[in-house]
Amino acid sequence: MNKLYIPVGSFSSVEPKDYVEVECLHETVQGVLLPSNQKDFTVIKLSNGYNIGIHKRNIKNIAVIEQKKEHKEKPEKVSQNEKLPKVTILHTGGTIASKVDYTTGAVHPQFTPEELLGLFPELKELANLNSRLVANLFSENMRFDHYNVLAKEIEKEINAGARGIIITHGTDTLHYTAAALSFVLENIPVPVVLVGAQRSSDRGSSDAAMNLISAVAFAVNSKFSGVAVCMHENDDDTNCVVIDGLHARKLHTSKRSAFVSVNRPLLAKVNYETKSISHISMPEQTSGTFALKLFDPKIKIGWIKSHPHFSEDEIVKDVDGLILEGTGLGHFPIEQVDALTKEHVKIKKKLTELAKKIPVVMTSQCIFGRVNMNVYSLGRTEQEMGILGNGLDMPPETVFIKLAWLLSNFKKDIPALLARNFRGELSERTEQDTSY
């Protein structure tokens, strides 16, 4: 095959995805030329799948062995069974609905019903599928505005006859969004199930298909209405677990079974092979009028974590509410016990002043269990300072979301409303959990 040699320093004839031979000072390599935002480096994908970066000063010549071929796959038109329940999948980003270009290694999102059914053909046996993109972002970029957008899109789909809503989402803040939608969607008449993937779709151990298909199976085959999370139960491919949206928590950076239910039993398990559902703890279904109670995007909530050698300077100001992530039962360093703890007097004074102006709410770093500021004198002092949160058994993320939602929708009586059970976020008795 003829090679087209490109003069060093002039790469205008070379395009990303061209298969090239790069003659370097000490070796020659072949591979696919990849896009690079480093102006001094040329990036090549080798045949073994690895990428290498070569500084341009080390390149003698580049030969184009084969120019890229534009090949756009047109998804086949897939007929769906209109007698099956209508389910809408709303995409916000993440790796769960994506396809790998093995030429470049790039992951391309797949959002249309035809594309999704091409990736996951089992879905057409479960539901009459509609699918569209709402946002495309890493989940750490979520803001209150995005929660409002999602809620309005869910409302549109319900009004259009959707029996269930699936939301694909990056896993890192998926539990925040689940809690937010739980509060925003008042008297939601259908299941809204958030689902993500810990492993990208190019890996043999990907959990994308199992999680998504199990979420759809739960949405169409259960009588649940509300917001839930559906993810892997453990490291095998037998079951997915369904977790109440107000008590889900990501506890592992990469395991497929990263999500657990905090202080509540699971809602259900979905067997992937049979698509059967084992209901464990289903909440009472509401019958009121469906309505949206949206977030005020201008609300600012501060969040500080107690730790040894905490300083008064770390306490944030200019916020509408403040979350304290305390130790144990809900404690902060506010006592001077010797000459080395004088800083604690300043901390106590600052928190007392803030609690007179804004809601200051205690949570626990322990994740599981309940805040109890009645056990020790330190906790009782915190309550006398005006710090709220005694008795709460929500994950800290849910407390953060609830406080922001309360400040968005109610202007008075925040202390009483924080202790009010709006969506099943509070319980009189914390369920014992032995799974961690």
C-alpha positions in Angstrom: 0.0 0.0 0.0 1.3 3.4 -0.9 2.2 5.8 1.9 1.6 9.5 1.9 4.5 11.1 3.7 3.9 14.4 5.5 6.7 16.8 6.1 7.6 17.3 9.7 5.9 20.3 11.3 3.2 20.3 8.6 0.3 17.9 9.6 -2.5 19.6 7.7 -3.0 16.6 5.5 -3.3 14.3 8.5 -6.7 13.9 10.0 -7.8 12.3 13.3 -8.8 8.6 12.6 -6.2 8.3 9.8 -4.2 5.1 10.2 -0.6 6.4 10.2 3.0 5.3 10.5 5.1 7.6 12.7 8.9 7.5 12.2 10.5 8.7 15.4 14.1 9.3 16.3 14.5 5.8 17.9 11.5 3.8 16.7 8.6 3.6 14.2 5.0 3.0 15.4 1.8 2.5 13.6 -1.7 3.3 14.8 -4.8 5.6 14.6 -4.1 9.3 15.0 -6.3 10.7 17.8 -7.4 14.2 18.5 -5.3 16.0 21.1 -5.5 19.2 22.9 -1.8 19.2 23.5 -0.2 21.2 20.7 3.2 19.7 21.2 2.2 16.1 21.2 0.8 13.6 18.7 -1.4 10.9 20.1 -1.6 7.5 18.5 -3.8 4.5 19.4 -1.8 1.4 19.0 -3.2 -1.9 17.8 -3.1 -3.3 21.4 -5.6 -0.6 22.5 -3.1 1.6 24.4 -2.6 5.3 23.5 0.8 6.9 23.4 1.8 10.5 23.2 4.9 11.5 21.1 6.5 14.9 21.4 6.6 16.4 17.9 10.3 17.2 18.3 10.9 13.5 18.3 9.0 12.8 15.0 10.9 12.6 11.7 8.1 11.7 9.4 4.4 10.7 9.4 3.0 8.5 6.7 -0.7 8.1 6.1 -1.2 4.4 5.5 -5.0 4.6 5.2 -7.2 7.7 5.4 -10.2 7.7 7.7 -13.4 6.4 6.3 -16.6 8.1 7.5 -19.0 5.4 8.3 -22.2 6.5 10.1 -24.3 3.6 11.2 -28.0 4.2 10.7 -29.9 2.5 13.4 -32.5 0.1 12.0 -36.1 1.0 12.5 -37.4 -1.2 15.3 -41.1 -2.1 15.6 -42.4 -1.9 19.1 -45.4 -3.5 20.8 -47.9 -0.7 21.4 -49.8 -3.0 23.8 -46.9 -2.9 26.3 -46.7 -0.1 28.9 -45.2 3.1 27.8 -41.9 3.9 29.4 -39.8 7.0 28.8 -36.0 7.1 29.3 -34.6 10.5 30.0 -30.9 10.8 29.6 -28.7 13.2 31.7 -25.3 11.7 30.8 -23.0 9.0 32.1 -21.8 5.8 30.5 -24.9 3.7 30.8 -26.3 4.4 27.3 -23.2 4.6 25.2 -21.3 2.7 22.5 -17.6 2.4 21.9 -15.8 3.3 18.7 -13.1 0.7 18.8 -11.1 2.5 16.2 -10.5 5.5 18.5 -11.7 4.2 21.8 -14.2 7.1 22.0 -17.5 6.4 23.7 -20.5 7.8 21.9 -23.9 8.3 23.6 -26.9 6.4 22.2 -30.1 8.1 23.0 -32.8 7.4 20.4 -35.2 4.4 20.9 -33.7 2.7 17.9 -30.2 3.1 19.2 -31.1 1.9 22.7 -33.0 -1.1 21.4 -30.0 -1.9 19.3 -27.8 -1.9 22.4 -30.4 -3.6 24.7 -32.8 -5.6 22.6 -34.5 -7.1 25.7 -36.1 -3.8 26.3 -38.6 -4.3 23.5 -40.1 -7.3 25.3 -40.8 -5.2 28.4 -42.1 -1.8 27.3 -43.1 0.5 24.4 -40.0 2.7 24.6 -39.5 6.4 24.2 -36.1 7.9 24.8 -34.5 11.3 24.6 -31.7 13.5 25.8 -32.4 16.1 28.6 -28.8 16.9 29.5 -25.4 15.5 28.8 -23.1 16.2 31.7 -20.9 14.6 34.4 -23.1 14.2 37.4 -20.8 16.4 39.6 -22.0 19.3 37.4 -25.6 19.0 38.5 -27.3 22.1 39.9 -30.7 22.8 41.4 -31.7 24.2 38.0 -31.1 20.7 36.5 -33.5 19.1 39.1 -36.2 21.6 38.0 -35.6 20.8 34.3 -35.8 17.1 35.0 -39.0 17.5 37.0 -40.7 19.4 34.2 -39.7 16.8 31.6 -41.1 14.1 33.9 -44.3 16.0 34.1 -44.5 16.2 30.3 -44.1 12.5 30.0 -46.7 11.6 32.6 -49.2 13.9 30.9 -48.3 12.1 27.6 -49.3 8.8 29.1 -46.0 7.3 30.3 -46.4 4.4 32.7 -42.9 4.8 34.1 -39.9 7.1 33.8 -36.3 5.9 33.7 -33.5 8.5 34.2 -29.9 7.6 33.2 -27.5 9.4 35.4 -23.8 9.5 36.4 -23.4 7.5 39.6 -21.3 10.1 41.6 -24.3 12.3 42.5 -27.1 10.0 41.5 -28.4 9.8 45.1 -28.6 13.6 45.4 -30.8 13.7 42.3 -33.0 10.9 43.6 -33.5 12.8 46.8 -34.2 16.0 45.0 -36.8 14.5 42.7 -38.4 12.7 45.7 -39.2 16.1 47.2 -40.0 18.0 44.0 -42.5 15.4 42.6 -45.4 15.7 45.0 -47.9 12.8 44.8 -46.1 11.3 41.8 -48.4 8.7 40.2 -45.8 6.6 38.4 -42.4 5.1 39.2 -39.4 7.3 38.5 -36.3 5.1 38.6 -32.7 6.5 38.4 -30.1 4.1 37.0 -26.4 4.4 36.3 -23.4 2.2 35.5 -20.1 1.8 37.4 -18.3 0.1 34.5 -18.2 1.6 31.0 -19.9 -0.3 28.2 -16.7 -1.3 26.5 -15.8 -3.6 29.4 -16.9 -7.1 29.7 -17.9 -6.5 33.3 -20.2 -3.6 32.4 -23.3 -3.3 34.5 -25.1 -0.9 32.1 -27.4 -3.5 30.4 -28.4 -5.3 33.6 -29.1 -2.1 35.5 -31.2 -0.5 32.8 -33.2 -3.6 31.9 -33.9 -4.3 35.6 -35.0 -0.7 36.1 -37.5 -1.0 33.2 -38.7 -4.4 34.5 -39.4 -2.9 37.9 -41.1 0.2 36.4 -43.6 -1.8 34.4 -44.2 -4.8 36.7 -44.6 -3.2 40.1 -47.3 -1.1 41.6 -44.7 1.3 43.1 -45.1 5.1 42.5 -42.4 7.3 43.7 -38.6 7.8 43.1 -36.2 5.0 43.4 -32.6 3.9 42.4 -31.9 0.6 40.7 -28.3 -0.8 40.7 -26.4 -4.1 41.1 -26.9 -6.0 44.3 -23.4 -7.5 44.5 -20.5 -8.6 42.3 -22.5 -11.3 40.4 -25.1 -10.8 37.7 -28.1 -12.2 39.5 -30.1 -9.4 41.0 -30.4 -5.6 41.0 -31.7 -3.9 44.1 -34.3 -1.1 44.2 -33.6 1.6 46.8 -35.9 4.3 48.0 -34.7 7.6 46.5 -34.4 9.3 49.9 -32.1 6.7 51.4 -29.7 5.7 48.6 -26.0 6.2 49.1 -23.0 5.5 47.0 -20.4 3.8 49.2 -17.7 2.6 46.7 -15.8 4.3 43.9 -15.9 1.5 41.4 -17.7 -1.7 42.6 -20.8 -2.5 40.7 -22.6 -2.9 44.0 -21.7 0.6 45.1 -25.2 1.7 46.3 -26.8 0.7 49.5 -30.0 1.7 51.4 -29.3 3.8 54.5 -31.5 3.2 57.5 -34.3 1.6 55.4 -35.0 -1.9 54.0 -34.7 -2.3 50.2 -37.8 -1.6 48.2 -37.3 -4.7 46.0 -35.0 -7.0 44.2 -35.2 -7.7 40.4 -33.9 -11.0 39.1 -32.1 -10.2 35.8 -32.7 -13.6 34.2 -36.4 -14.0 35.0 -37.2 -10.2 35.3 -39.2 -11.2 38.4 -39.6 -8.8 41.3 -39.3 -9.6 45.0 -41.0 -6.8 46.9 -39.4 -6.3 50.3 -40.7 -3.0 51.7 -43.2 -1.0 49.6 -44.3 2.4 50.9 -47.9 3.5 51.1 -49.0 5.0 47.8 -50.3 8.6 47.8 -53.5 9.6 46.1 -53.3 13.4 46.1 -52.9 15.8 43.2 -49.6 15.5 41.3 -47.7 18.8 41.5 -44.2 20.1 41.2 -42.5 21.9 44.2 -39.4 23.2 42.5 -36.0 24.4 43.9 -35.0 28.1 44.0 -31.7 28.0 42.2 -30.6 31.1 44.2 -30.6 29.2 47.5 -27.1 28.5 48.9 -26.5 25.8 51.4 -23.1 25.5 53.2 -21.7 22.2 54.3 -18.8 21.8 56.7 -17.3 18.6 58.2 -16.1 18.2 61.8 -12.5 17.0 62.1 -9.6 17.2 64.5 -8.0 20.6 64.7 -11.1 22.3 63.2 -10.8 26.1 63.0 -13.4 28.8 63.4 -12.2 30.2 60.1 -13.6 27.1 58.3 -17.2 28.0 59.1 -18.8 29.3 55.9 -20.8 32.6 55.8 -23.1 34.2 53.4 -25.3 31.1 53.0 -29.1 30.5 53.5 -28.6 27.4 55.5 -25.7 25.3 56.9 -25.2 21.6 57.2 -22.9 20.4 60.0 -21.5 16.9 59.3 -20.6 16.0 62.9 -19.0 13.0 64.5 -20.8 10.1 66.1 -24.2 11.0 67.4 -23.9 14.5 66.0 -21.0 16.4 67.7 -18.8 19.4 66.9 -15.7 20.7 68.8 -17.3 23.5 70.8 -15.9 22.8 74.3 -12.7 24.2 75.8 -11.3 21.3 77.9 -7.7 22.6 78.3 -5.3 25.3 77.2 -4.9 23.7 73.8 -8.6 23.9 72.9 -9.3 27.7 73.1 -10.2 27.7 69.4 -13.4 25.7 70.4 -14.8 28.8 72.2 -14.6 30.7 68.9 -16.3 27.9 67.0 -19.1 27.8 69.5 -19.6 31.5 69.4 -19.7 31.6 65.6 -22.2 28.7 65.3 -24.4 30.2 67.9 -24.5 33.5 66.0 -25.3 31.7 62.7 -28.0 29.6 64.3 -29.9 32.8 65.2 -29.9 33.9 61.5 -30.2 30.8 59.4 -31.0 27.1 59.9 -27.9 25.2 61.1 -28.6 21.4 60.9 -26.5 18.6 62.4 -25.9 15.3 60.5 -23.5 12.4 61.2 -20.5 11.2 59.4 -21.4 7.7 60.4 -24.0 7.5 57.5 -25.9 4.7 59.3 -27.9 5.4 62.5 -29.6 8.5 63.9 -28.5 11.8 65.1 -29.1 11.9 68.9 -28.0 15.1 70.7 -29.7 14.0 73.9 -27.1 11.4 75.0 -24.2 13.6 76.0 -24.0 17.1 77.5 -22.2 18.2 74.3 -25.2 17.4 72.2 -27.6 19.1 74.6 -25.4 22.2 74.5 -25.6 22.2 70.7 -29.4 22.2 70.9 -29.3 25.1 73.3 -27.2 26.9 70.7 -30.0 26.5 68.3 -28.5 23.7 66.2 -31.3 21.6 64.5 -31.3 18.0 63.4 -31.8 16.0 66.6 -33.5 12.7 65.7 -32.9 12.8 62.0 -32.0 9.4 60.4 -31.5 10.6 56.8 -28.2 10.4 55.0 -26.3 13.8 55.0 -27.0 14.2 51.3 -30.7 14.0 51.8 -30.6 16.5 54.7 -28.8 18.9 52.4 -31.4 18.4 49.7 -34.3 18.7 52.1 -33.0 21.9 53.7 -32.5 23.5 50.2 -36.0 22.3 49.2 -37.6 23.7 52.4 -36.0 27.1 51.9 -37.1 27.1 48.3 -40.8 26.5 49.1 -41.4 27.7 52.7 -40.3 31.0 54.2 -41.2 30.3 57.8 -41.1 27.5 60.5 -38.1 25.8 58.9 -37.2 24.0 62.3 -40.7 22.5 62.5 -40.7 21.6 58.8 -37.3 19.9 59.0 -38.8 17.5 61.5 -41.9 16.9 59.5 -42.1 13.8 57.3 -43.0 14.9 53.8 -42.0 12.0 51.6 -41.1 9.1 54.0 -37.6 10.6 54.6 -38.1 10.3 58.4 -39.0 7.3 60.6 -39.8 6.8 64.2 -37.6 3.8 64.3 -34.4 3.3 62.4 -34.2 -0.1 60.7 -31.2 -2.2 61.7 -28.9 -2.8 58.8 -26.4 -5.7 58.7 -25.2 -5.5 55.1 -22.2 -3.3 55.7 
